[in-house]
Amino acid sequence: MGAEWVVGVFFGGLFAMAVVAFATRNVDDPREVTGWARAHGVELTAGNIGLVRYFVRLVVVLRVVGGLGGWLIGSLVDDALGWRSADGGGAWIWALCGWMAGAWWADRAVATPARSGTGAGAWLASRRVADYLPWPLRWLPAVGAALAVVLAAAAVVEPARGVDTTRWELVALAAAAVAIAGLAALAQRSVVARPQPAVAPDRLTADDAVRATAIHHLGGGATAATLLIASALSLQPAWGGVEELRTALLFVSFFGALIAWRYGAFRAWRVRR
């Protein structure tokens, strides 16, 4: 058993390194920096190029490492507690949570005196999440969590035939969706609440774009994670024999998760001051 564990860790490490290397292969490409700046309406100058280059490279690496770390943590939790939360689609949910944590940490990493230009006196007033995020992404994580709760409750009342999911597992899935939506909202507020120094306009524009990127990753990632949980729960209730409803909910929640992650999380947002 010990030898199998060592072999598993070894090949798992090789796989993780290969994934990180492939996903970050273009991290030093100058076009990544200029493309991000152009999409977010940031004019690169001598005053902000260091911040932009640092963040664009860092957020790519931390998202990938966070996603792999989330998947690994889910597997370790399952091994320790005898759960199966990281099986099948659950692995993607764990990976998404780690991916969001990496995006949030990238924003925190640039919030240092050397990067943000702090040190001299004045600070600008705090802004709102609405300044950095469109309203659909502000509410969709909560909608996904609410849908998961409704589906879990329906499955507890009238479970489908052949489903071996216990009531505790249904409650745990619903609670996980609520926790993901709540923690993402708190993380978004922490990004906005980060003190913003009164610095030159070029650096201020870059700082706003950094925050918008982090908040979009959190909003789109949380929407995708909660909808993936809802898609798993859509097959649990019997729904009075209405098979078409189960299929429609599965289709909408699953593809909604893909769209939220692909287009919501990576949407370029120009902050208006």
N, C-alpha and C positions, 0 to 999 in steps of 0.2 A: 504493500500500500504506500509506503514511504517513497519507494522508487517511482511509482506511478505519479505521485504528487510532484516530485522533482521534475520528471519528464514533462508533465503538464505545465508546470510553471515555466520551464525553459522554452517550450514551443509557444506558450501563450505570450511570453515576453518578446520572442521573435516576431510573432504576428502583430503585436502592439507596435513595435518599432517600425515594422513595414508599413502599417497603416498611417502612423504619424509621418513617416518620411514621404509617403505618396501624397497625403493630404496637404502637406506643407511644402511641396516641391517648388512652388512658385512664390514662396514667401519673400524672397529677396528680389523679385522682379520689380523694377521701378514702376512698371505699368500698373501694378496692384495699388501703389500709393497714389499715383496720378488719377487712376480710375475712381478710387474711393473719394478723393478730394473733389473731382469733377461732379460725381453723382450727388454729393452732399453740398454742393455750392461753396466749397472752400477754395479760396485762392491761395496757392502755396507761396509762402514768402520765407525769407531768412528767419523770421521770428517764429513761424509755426511748423516749418518742415520737420524739425526734430520731433515734435509731439506727434504729428501725423504719421511719420515713418515708424516711430516706436509703437504706436497703438495698432496700426494696420498689421504689422508683423506679429505683435503680441496676441491680438485677439484671434488670429488664425490658429496659432499654436495652442493657446489655452482652450479654445473651443474643441479642438480635436482631442487634446489630452483629457479635458473634462469629460467628453463623451465616452472615451475608453474607460476612464476612471469610474464613471457612473455605472457602466455595464459591469465592471469588475466588482464594485461594491455590492451591486445587486446579487451577483453570483455568490459572493462571500456571505451575505445576509441569508440567502436561501440555504447555503450549506450549514450555517450555524443554527438556524431556527427550523430547518425542515420545511421551508416554504417553497413555492414555485413561482414567485413573482417575476423572475428573470427568464422564464420559459417563453418561447415564441415571441409574440409581440411585446411582452413585458420587458424584454431586453432593450427594445427601442425606447420604451418609456424611461427606464433607468438611464440610458445613454443620453436622452434629451435633457433630463434633469442635470446630468453632469455637464452637458454642452452649455446649458444656460448658466450654470455656476461659473464655467470658464469665461463666458462673455461678461458676466458681472464682475469677476475678478480682474479682467483686463481694464475695465473702467476704473476700478479702485487702484490699480497699479500705476495709472498715469496721474493720480491725485497726490502728487508729491510737490514740494516747493520747486524742485529743479525742473519738473515737467510742466506744471501749471502756472509758473511764474509768480508764485505767492511770495510774500515777504514784505510787501509795502502796503501797509495800511488798509485801504478801503476794500469792502467786499460788496458785490452786487446782491440785490434782494433775491431770495429764493424764487424759483419759477414753479410752474405746475407741470404735472405729467402730460396734460393736454397740449402743452407747448411743444412736446417732443413726440407725441404719438397720436394717430388718428383715433377717433372714438370707437370704431369697430374693434380694434385690438385692445382697447382699454376694457371692453366688456366681454369679449368672446371667451377669455379664460373662465370667467364666472359662469357664462352660459354652458360651457362644456362641463364644468363641475356640477352645475345644477342638473344637467341631463344625466350625468353619471349617477347622481343621487336618486333621481326618479327611476332610472332603469334598475338600480340595485334594489330599491324598495319594491318595485313590481316583481322582481325575481324572488324576493323573500315571500311575498304574498302568494304568487302562483308561478313556481319554477317550471321551466320546460322539461319535457321528458328526456331522459338520457343525459341530463346535465348533473355532474357530480360536484359542482361548486357548493361549498358549505355556506351557511348564512354568515359566519364570521369572515369568510373570504369576500363575500359580497360587500359587507360593511367595510372591510379593510380597503377594498378598491374604491368605494365611494369616498371614504375618508382621505385616501391618497389624492384623489382628484381635487377635493376641497383644499387640502394642504398645498398642493402644487400651485393652484390659482392664488391662494392667500400669500404664500411665500414669494411668488413672482411679483405680486402687487407691492409687497413690502420692499422687495429689492428695487423695484422701479422708483419708489419714493426715496429710497436711500441714494439712488443715483442723482435724482433731482435735488435732493437736500444737500448734496456735497457742496461745500462752500465754493463759490465762484468768485475769483478775485477780479478786481477792476483793472484789467490789463489792456494792452493794445487790441484794436478791433480784429486784427487778423488771428491772433491767438484766441480771442474770445469766440470767434466763429468756429475755429477748429475744436475748441472745448465743447461747444454746443453740439457739433456733429458727432463727437465721441459719445456724448451722453445719449443722443438720439439713436445711434447704432446699438448701444448696450440695451436701451429700453425696448427697441424693436425686437432684438433677439429674445428678450425676456417675454414680451407679449406674444410673439409668434410661437416661441417654443412652448410656453405654458398652454396656449390654445391647442397646439398639436398634441401635447401630452394628455390633456384632459379629454380631448376628443378620441384619442386612441383608447383610453380607458372606457369611454362610453361605447366605442365600437365593440370592445370585448364584452361589455355588459349587455349589448343589444341582443345577443343570442341566448341570454339567460332566462328572461321571462317567457311564459307561454303565450301571453297576449290573446287569450281566448281562441287560439287556433288560427289567428290571422298571420299567416306566414309572410305575406307581402309587407306587412308593417315592419317585421324584424329585418327583412332584407333591405328595405328602404332606409331604416335607421343605420344599419351596418354600412351601407353604401355612402350615405351622407356624412356620417361621422368619420369614416376612414379617409375618404377623399378630402373632406374638410380639413383633416389633420395634415395631409400632404400639402394642400394649398396654403394653409396657415404657416407651415414651416418654410416652404419654398419661396413664397411671395411675400408673406407678412413679415417674417423675421428678417429678410434681407432687403426690405424696401428702403430705398434711399429717401430720406426726409430732410428737407431744408428748413431749419428752424428760423422763424421770423422773430426778430427782436424789436 
